[in-house]
Amino acid sequence: MAAVLLSLLFILFSSFPPHTLSDDHHQPLKTFIIRIDAESKPSIFPTHYHWYTSEFVEPLQILHTYDTVFHGFSALLSPHRASSLQDHPAVLAVLPDRRRELHTTRSPQFLGLRNQHGLWSDSDYGSDVIVGVLDTGIWPERRSFSDVNLGPVPARWKGTCESGQQFSYKNCNRKLIGARFFIKGHEAASGSIGGPIGAINETVEFKSPRDADGHGTHTASTAAGRHAFRASMEGYAFGIAKGVAPKARLAVYKVCWKNAGCFDSDILAAFDAAVNDGVDVISISIGGGDGISSPYYLDPIAIGSYGAVSRGVLVSSSAGNDGPNSMSVTNLAPWIVTVGAGTIDRNFPADVILGNGKRLSGVSLYAGVPLNGKMYPLVYPGKTGMLSASMCMENSLDPNLVRGKIVICDRGSSPRVAKGLVVKKAGGVGMILANGISNGEGLVGDAHLLPTCALGSDEGDAVKAYVSSVRNAVATINFRGTVIGIKPAPVVASFSGRGPNGLSPEILKPDLIAPGVNILAAWTDAVGPTGLDSDRRKTEFNILSGTSMACPHVSGAAALLKSAHPDWSPGAIRSAMMTTANTLNNAYQHMTDEATGNASSPYDFGAGHVNLDRAMDPGLVYDISNNDYVNFLCGIGYGPKLIQVITRSPVSCPVKKPLPENLNYPSVAAVFPSSKMGSGTKTFIRTVTNVGAPNSVYHVQIQSPRGVTVTVKPPTLPFNAAVKKLSFMVSVRANTRNLVMGDSGALFGSISWSDGKHVVRSPIVVTQIDPL
């Protein structure tokens, strides 16, 4: 009888038109992500979907429902209807869907990985770990994704291999164990659902997990590509191809679409699926396309990442490519591992030789017919004062001016390789790509379609000065192939996103850096190495630069550490990488900044450059629990409703407001208010867990920032079989009237714990910022 009554009630509820029918039909529909308090579901509804479609929206309006990292749905709504939903007691937040961008612009050896030794052998090359890659999909036929000699798929895997255009379940194997694609948010934004514009262009894109862009194939093979075969990109970077975790399994989630970016609603659905499927690590080289970091409760990448990390899945993300500007780092949530980019000890030098005999050093990945020393007339279209011509933008060059000549183009606005295509179409024979002041001396190689050399800012100024000083300027370009053993390396890439953290200055971001300049990895057959539609070349491998390339190095590293230490949490794995990172380069000097040539700082490289040989055995780790993150969110002033948007579960903040700087992070940032001058002290509490020999005694070593007094109590930490965790207090005392902050606006030091074998190092940052 009760069951019949429930059924009647359900039919009765369902027969009422959903509230969405009051939508204002004069308003265009847009995608919104609706965060729901799952506990509010009336028991009459058998599923959340029934509830959503009965009380909130029409079934046809729903794009995705979320139930693992997030509770709620995304739907096409009018702004008026979306606004009215905010008044519903079960609705925690209504977020407009936003577009995100990919973070692109000999690495395993450079990380300290060696065959049959250390972390590779101790982790069995990551064989049972599953890495989920949220990106542009995959080109599954590449040798990097072969499953030869791999054991069975881990039994805990619950994912699927989704069929679609030119992709079937047969494209998956024991290496590529899962592949899915998420397109509804993209289609809704392009108007293909309920709008006038058509769906994706299936002549250049695949409605399936197949990669039409190349970025996803590149990042997936960097993290976990197989090794033991020789590889190069048209002769450049010749060597043995290998990913960081060569035996780890790959699950690919296509959320980004060629020339169209990636939408939050699809990204969130991929997070939901990846965690449900059983991945151990998520690699996401995606970030805000507008250069502005949203609060954590309005950022679906932060929300999805929290849902993953709270279930033991480490999330590694790129720091963005808006460096060397300060406060340009993205993906700032403290539960995400935020990765900046450095150079490796390999380069692709090219020289510009001027008619006066002067030789200017640059880089290039041009692999076509060389100039063979022949001198050509040299021209700089920017002399006219037209910005579009100086940057060699589409249709800006006069063929009568550039035909048969080498053309100097300023970097900026359009893609570097696209400038070369403009020069080629106008009849130019070569290009010199000159950095401006904003890019400094930072150079990345590109597989140009015509002879091209990229020059740093100083050399770019020199070539322009030469052109304006002589009547008949001439030059040629000499390509010198691949050179390894470059010193110094690593150098912080000029494009790498920099601190301070614009949302929570108490948390140092980026966390660390990894190889991200001129990285060789697998590539798609759908486009040539430049990614330009007119580039018909096919290449199994390509060389790319960006924090997009650095992120999967850390994702692969995390997979190896997870395989070697299955019981370690995401916080412990990040701590192991941060506290063992290098701050010196291969010339045993302090790391420098590619943009300026000056010494770099923790605002540039976080804790340092990842070193996996040491991360395997860090000695001590700074672990962080879900409750620690909740206390952090309480500490930055979020109320229970906003926190529940992120955490899924209802929370209550402690009566005494926690200090956000007491999050158990492996770095320390002391933020003094700039409006309050004079002496002040900041105190931090940290807890370390011994993961080394049980009976160990660690002693502190302090490197205080200049003009600052740092004390640590107690100065000694004695561990034994019964005592695995110990806490200590760090006091940072400064007279802000006397501090000289320098160009970075901060002072830097460190504290290190050592037992004679391990050195567990944490950077200290001292700065003055008034809270927002």
N, C-alpha and C positions, 0 to 999 in steps of 0.2 A: 504493500500500500504506500509506504514512504517513498519507494523508488518511483512509483507511478506519479505521486504528487510532485516529486522533484522534476520528473520529465515534463509534466504539465507546466510547472513554473518556468522551466528552461524554455519551452516553446513560447510561453507567454512573453518572457523577457526578449526572446529572439525576434518575436513578431513586431516589436516596436522598432521603428526606424532608428538607427544610430544617430547620436547627436550631430554627427558630421553633416547630416543633410541640411543643417542650417547654415552651411558654408555660404559665404558671399561669392556668388558665381561670377561676379565682375572682377574678382581678384585672380591673378595667375597662381596656379598651384606650384608649390615648392616643396622640397623634401625637408622634413623635420625629424629629429630623433627624439623620441618620447621616453623619458626615464620613469619607470613605474615602481612604486612600492609593492613588491610581489606579495607581501603579507596581507595586503588589502583586498586581494581577490575574494569575492563572495563565493562561498562553498557551492553555490548552485551551479557554477560554471565548471565543466569537467576539465578544461585546460585554460591557460592564460590566453591563448589565441581566441577561444570562444568569448572570453571576457572582453578582450580588446575590440573584437569585431561587433560585439553587441552594444558596448557602452561608449566607445571612443571613435571608431572609424568604420567605413565600409570595407569589406574584405578586399575589394579591388584596389583600394588605396594603399594597402600595406605592402611595403617592399621587403623588409626583413623583420623577423621576430628574434629577440635575443634572450637567452636564458642561462648562459654559463658564466661569462665574465660580466654580464650586465643583464638587468631585467627591463624589458620594454620592447619597443618596436620602432621602425622608421616608416614614414608614410608620406604620401603626397597630400598636402593640405594647403588651404589658403592661409596667408598670414593671420587673417582675422580668426579663423578656426584654431590655429596653433596657439594664438594668444589666449583664446577662451579656455583651452585645455589646461592652461597653467593654474586655473582656479579650481580644478578638480582635486579633491583631497588626496587621491591616490597618486597624483602626478608630482614627481619630485623635481623634474626639470624638463624643459623643452629646448632642444639645441638645433639651430639651423645647420643643415648639411653644408660642409665646406670642402673645397678642393685642396688637396695637398700636392706637393711636388717631390720628385725623386731627387736625392742628394748627390747627383753626379757632377761632375765636371771631368822574382827570387825571394818573395816575401816570407814563406814559411821558415826558410833558413834564418832570415833576419830576426824572426821572433825567438830564436834559440831552440828550434825543433831539429832533431837529428835522428836518422834512422837507427832503430834498435837501441835507443838510448833515451833515458828520461821520460818525459811525459808521453811521447808517442808510444813507446813500448809499454809503459806502466798503465796506459789507458786502453791498450789494444787499438790504438788509432781511433778511439771513440765508437767502437763497433755497435754497441747496443743503444746508443743515444740517438734521439730523433730531433733533427733541427727543422723547425718550420720557418719558411722564408715567405714573407709578405712582400710581393714585388710585381713584376710584369709577366710572370709565368716562367716557362722553361722550354728549351729546345732539347727534348729528351734523348735524341739520337747521339748526342755528343759523347765521346769516349770518357769524359769526366764523370758521366752518370752510369757507367757500366757496373753490373753487379757480379762480375766474375770473382769467384772465391769468397763471396760474402755468405754468411750463414743465413738461416731463416729470418723472416721479418719478426721483430720482437712481438711476443704474444699479446702484450698490452695494447697494441695498436688497434684503434677503432675507426680509422679514417677510411677514405674511399678514393678511387681514381675515377674522376668524372669525365665522361665523354663529351665531345663537342667538335667544332670544326677542326678537321685534320688532327684529331687527338682521340684516342680510345683507351680503354683500360689496359690494352696490351702495351701501351707506352710506359706503363709503370713496371717496376721490377723490384728486386730485393734491395736496390739502392734508392731509387725514386719510388718510395712506398705509397705516396699519396699525392694527388693533384686536384685542385678545385679552382673554380673561378667565380668571382662576385661582381656582377655587372648592373644590378638593378638601380643602385644609386647613380651610377654613371648614366644609364639610359634615361632615368628620370630627369637628371640635370640637362641632358641634351635634348629633352623634349620628346623622346620616343615613346614615353608613356604619358598619355593625356596632353600631348603638345604637338606643335606643327612640324618640328624638325625630325629628321629620320634618325635611325639607330646608328650604331658604329658602322664605319665603312669597312665592310668585310672583304674588300679588295686589298686593304693594307693591314688589317687586323683580324685576329682569329677569335671567334666567340667560343673560346675553350681555354684550357690552361697553356696552350702553345704560345710561345713568346715572340711577338712581332717587333719588340723594341730592342732586346739584347741585354738590358740592364738586369733583369731577373736571372737570366742564365749566368751572367757574369758573377753576381753576388752569391748565387747558390753554389757555383763551382769554387769560388774563393773559400766559402765556409767549409765545404765538405766534398769537393771534387776528388775523384780517384787519382792515383798517381802511378808512376812507372811507365810513362811513355813520353817521348820527346815532343816539345811544343815550341811554337814561336808565332809571332804575328808578322807575316811577310818578311821573315828573316830577323826581325827584332826580338830581343829578349829570349834568345834560344836557350833551352835547358829542359829540365824534367818538370812536367806539369804536376802540381799537387795542391790539393786544398789543405786547409789547416787541420781538419779532422777527416782524413781520407776514407775511413770506414764508417763514419756516422751515416745514418739514414736521412733522406731528405723528404720533406713534405712541402709541397709548393702551393701557395694560396695567391692566385692572381687577382690583385685589387687595383692595379694601375694599368691604364690603357694608352696605347700609342698616341702621343701628342694631346692627351686629354687629362693627364694627371690621375689622381686617386681620390675618391670621395669618402668622407668620414663614415657614412652609413655602411659602405662596403667594407672598409677597414675593420669596423667594429664587428661586422658579421664574420670576417675572417678570424679575428681574435677568438670569437665565440667558438667557431668550428675547430680551430687549432688546439685550444685547450681541451675541448671535448674529445678530439681525436687521440690525444695522448702525447703531444710533443713535449720535449724536455727544455728546449731553447727556442725562442722566437727571435728572428733577425728581421728588423724593419728599417730599411734605409730611406725613410720617408719623413717629411716634416712640413711645417707650416709654409705655405706658399707666399705668405704676405709679410714675412719677417717679424711678425708680432706673436709673442707667446701668450696664449689664453690662460686664464686661471685653470687649475687642474680640473675643476668640476665642469668646465666648458670645453675640455679638450678630450675628444674620444680616444686619441692615442694614449693619453695618460690614463683614462678610465679603463680601456681595454687592457693596458699593461698591468694596472693594479689587479684586475681580475685574474690575469695570468700569474703574476708574481705571488699573489695570495694563495695560489694552488701549487706553488713550488716550481713554476716555469720561469726561467730567467729570460728577461727581455733586453736585447742589445739593440741600440738605436744610434743613428748618425747625429752628429752635433751640428750639421748644416754647413753650407758653403759661403756664408756671408762675411767671413773674415777678410782682412785682418781687423775689421771694425770691432771695437769693444762691445760687450753685451750682445753679441751676435749668435751665441750658442742657443740651440733649440733642443726640444725634448728634455725638459728640465725636471720632470718629476723625480723625486729621490729614489723611487723604486725601479727606475729605468737605468741601465748602464749606458751612459752617454759617451760616444766615442768620437774624438777628433782625429785628424789625419797628419801623418808625418811622411817624410821621404824615406826611401830605402837606399842601399849602397849601390844602386844601379842607375845609369843614366843613358840618354840617347843624344849625345852631343852633335851639334851642327854649328858651322861657322859661317858668318857673313864676311866676305872679303871685299873690301872697298877698293875703288880705283887708286886711292892714295897708299895702298898697301896695308892699311889698318885691318886687323882681324877682330871681329866681335863674336863672342861666344854665346850660343843659344842652344835650343833643343828642337828635335823634329823626329817624327815617325814616318816621314815620306819614304815610300818604297818603290816609286816609279823610275822612269829614266832620269838619271842625274844630269846636272848641267855641265859636268866634266871640265870645270874650270873656266868655261867661256864667260866673258864679261858681257853684261846686258845693261842697257840704260836703266837708270833708277829714278823713280818718280814718287812724290808724296802728294796725293790728292788733297790732303788736309791743309796744304798751303793756301788753298782758296778761302779757308775759313768756314767752309760748310761742314757741319758736324757729321752729316750722313756720309759725305764723301771721305772724311778722315777715317771713319769706321768701316768704310767699304760696305755700306748697306745696300740692299737690293735696289737696282736701277739707279744707283748714285754715281757710277763711274762713266766717264766719257771715253768710249773706245778709241777715239782719236788721240786721247792723252795717254792711255795705258797700253795700247797694242804693242806687242813685242818687248815689253819692259817688265822689270821687277817692280812691284808696287808695295809701298809701305802702308800698312793698315793699322790703325789704333785698335787696341782690344776694348771690348765693351759692347753692350746692347745686344748684338746678334751673336749666334754661336761662332766660335773661332773657325770651325771648318766651313761654315756657310760663307764667310768672308772670302775664302779661297775660291769657292764656286763662283762668286760674283766677279772676282778678278779674272778667272778663267773664261767666263762667258764674255767678258769685255775684251778678251784677247791678250791679257797679261801672260807672261811666261813664268812668273814666280811671285812669291809674296814674302814680305818680312812683317811679322806680327809683333807690334811694339806695345809693351806694357805701359800703362799710365802710372801715375803716382799711387793710385789706390791699390794696384796689384803689386807694386814694388818690384822685387826681383823674383817673385814666385813664377815658376815656369812649369807647364805640363805639356807632354808630348801629344800630338794628334796625328792620325793617319791621313794627312792632307791629300787632296786630289791633284795638286800641282806642287812643284818644288817650293817648300816653305820652311822658314826658320823663325821660331819664336824667340824674342829678345826681352830681357828685363828692362826696367824703367831707365836705368843709366845708359845701357847700350842702345836702347831705343832713341833716347835723346841724342846720342852720338851720331847715329845714322841720319837723323833728321838734320842735325847741324851740318853734316857733310853735304847733304843734298842742297842745302840753302847757301853753301859757301863756294860751290864750284858750278861752272856753266854746264858741263856735260858729265854729270855724275854717273858712274857705272859701278856694278857690283856683281858678284856671283855667290852661290851658296854651296858649301861643301858638307856632305853628310858623312858622319864618322861611325854610324852603326851603334853597337851596344858596348858600353864600358861598365865593368863591375869593379867593386872595391873602392867606390867613391867615398871620400872623407871630406867634411864631416857628414855623418848620417847617424841617426835620423835628425832632420831639421823639421821644425813645425811648418806645415804647408801654409802658404800665405792665405789660402781660401778657407782654412779650417775655422769653424765657429769658435769664438772666444768668450771668456767670462768677462765681467762677473755675471752671475745668475740673476736675470732681470726679474724673476718672480720671487725667489727665496734666496737672498744673498747669504743666508746662514749656511747654505749647502753649496760647496764648490762644484762648479760644472765648467768644462767637461770633466768626466771622471778620469779619463786617460786618453792616450792616443795610440794608434796602430797604423801599419802601412796603408797609405791611401793615395800615393802619387805614382802614376805609370805602372799600374798593376795589370799583369797578364792573367786572363782567365777566359773561360769558354764564352762563345758568342753564338748568336742566332744565325740562321741562313736567310732570314726574312729581310735583312738590310745589310749593307756594307759596313765596314768598320767606322765610317764617319757618322752613320745613322741617317745620312741624307737620302732622300728618295731617288736622287739621280745616281747614287753610288751603287753600281751593279756588282761590285767585287764580293766574292764569298770568302769568308775566313773562319776557320774553326775557333780561333782565339782572337781576342782583341785586348788592347791596352787602354785602360781608362783611369781617370783620377777623380777623387771626390771623397768626402766623408762616407759616401755610399760604399766605397771600396774598403774603408777602414772598419766599418761596422761588422761585416761578415768575418773579418779576421778575429774579432773578439767573440762573435757568435761561435765560430769553430773552436776557439780557445776554451770557451765555456763548456762546449760539448766534451772536449778532452778532460777537463777538470771534473765534470759531472760523471764521466765514465770511470775515472780513477777514484772519485770520492762520491759514490751514489747518495750518501746521507747528507751531503752539504746542501744548504739552502741557497737560493739566489744571492742573498746578502753575503754569505760566506764565500761564494765563488767570486763575486765582485771584489770583496775585500782581499782575497788571495792575489788577484791580479793587480789591484791598486797598491798594496803595501810592498810588493816586490818589483814594481815598475822601475825602469831606468830613468834617471834624470841627466845622465851623461851620454854623450855620443860615442861613436867608435874611435874617436881620437882622444877619449877619456877627458873631454872638456864638457862644460855645461852646455846643454842643448841650446841652439840658436833659433831665431825666427827668420824664415825665408823672406818675409816681406821687408825686413829692415836690416838683417844681418846681425842684429844685436842679440844679447842673451834673452832667451824666452823665460816665461814665468808659469806658475801653476794656473793662471788665468788662460794660458795658451794650451798647456799640456796636462792639466789636472795633476794627478799623482805621478805622471811620467809616461814613458813608452812601455807597452806591455812586454814582459819577459817571461815566457812560459817555462823556461828551465827552472826558474826560481818559484813561480806561482804554484807548481806541483807540491812544494813543501814549504808553505809560508811560515810555519811555526805557530803563529797566532792569527785568529780572524776576528773581525768585528761583525757579529751577526746582528740581523735586524728582523724582528717579528712583525706580523700584521698589526698587532696592538701598538708597536712602536710607531708605525706609520700613522695610525689613527691619532695617537698623542701629538705627533708632528702637525697633523691637519688641525687639531684643536688649538695647538700653539700658534698657528698663523692666523687664527681668528675665524675659521670656518665653524658654522653651527652644525648641529646633528643632521639637519635635512641636507645641507650641502655635502657633508661628508658621506651621507648614505648614497648620494648620486655616484660617488667614486667607489665606495666599499661594498655596495649591494645590501649589506646587513645594517639594521639600525644600530646606532652607537650612542654612547653617552660620554661626554667629556668629563675629565676629573674636575672636582670643585676648584682646586688650585690649577690655574692655567699652566700647562707645561711650556717649557722654553723650546722653541723649534731647534735651537742649536744643540740641544741635548739628544737629538736623534743619533743613534749609535753609528755614525758615519765614519769611514776610514780617513777623513780629513777634518780639519778644524778651521772654521771661518769666524773670526771675531769682528763683529760689525759694531763700531761705535757711532753714535749719532753725531752728524757734522754740526748740528745746531747747538750742541752742548760741549763747549771746549773745556779742557782741563784734565785732571787725572781721573782715570776710571779703570775698573777691573771687570773682565768678563770671565766667568767660570763655566767649565764644561765637564760633564761626566761621561766617561766612556767605559765600556766593558769589553774585555777580550776573552776569547775562548782558546784554550790550548789544543791544537790539533797535531802537535809534535810529540816528542818523548814525554811520558807522564811526569817524570821528576826533572823539571826545568826551572831555572831561575833567570828571569829577564831583568836587565838593568836599563834605565832610561838614558838616552842621549838627547840633549836639547840643542837645537840651533835656533836661537831667538832672532826674530826680525830686528833690523837695526833700530835702536831707540826704544825697544819693547822688552819688557821682562816677562819671561815665561817660566813658570814653576810647575812641577808635576809631583803629586802626592798620592800614594807613596812612590818613591823612586825605584823600588824593587818589587817585582811580582814573583813570588815563589809558588810554583804549581807542583802538585803531586797527584797520585792516583785518585784521591778523593776530591781534590780541588782542581776543577777544570776551567772555571770562570772566575775572573777577578776584575774588580772595577778600580778606576783611578780618576783623579781630578786634575784638570789642566786649568791653571790660572794665567790669564793674559792681562798684564798691567801696562798701561800706556798713558802718557801725558799728551793728549791730542794737540796741544798748543805747539809742541816741539817736533811733531812727526813730519818728516819730509817724504811724501808718498811717491814722488816720481811720476813718470809718464803713465804708468798703469793705474794710478790712483790707489795703490795698495802696497803693503810690505809683506815679505814672504820669509818663512822659516820652516822648521820641521821638528817633529819629535820622533824618535826611533827607539824601539825596544829590541835589545839584543841579548841572546843567551850564549854568544860566542860562535854559534853556527848560523843562526838566522838573524836577519835585520828586518824588522817590521816597521816600515817608515810611513808616516802620515804628514802631508803638507799642512802648514799653518798659514792662513791669510789674515792680515789685519787691514781693515779699511774703514772709511767713514762714509756712511750713507744714511740719509734720513728715511725712516720707514714711510712707505706710501700711505 
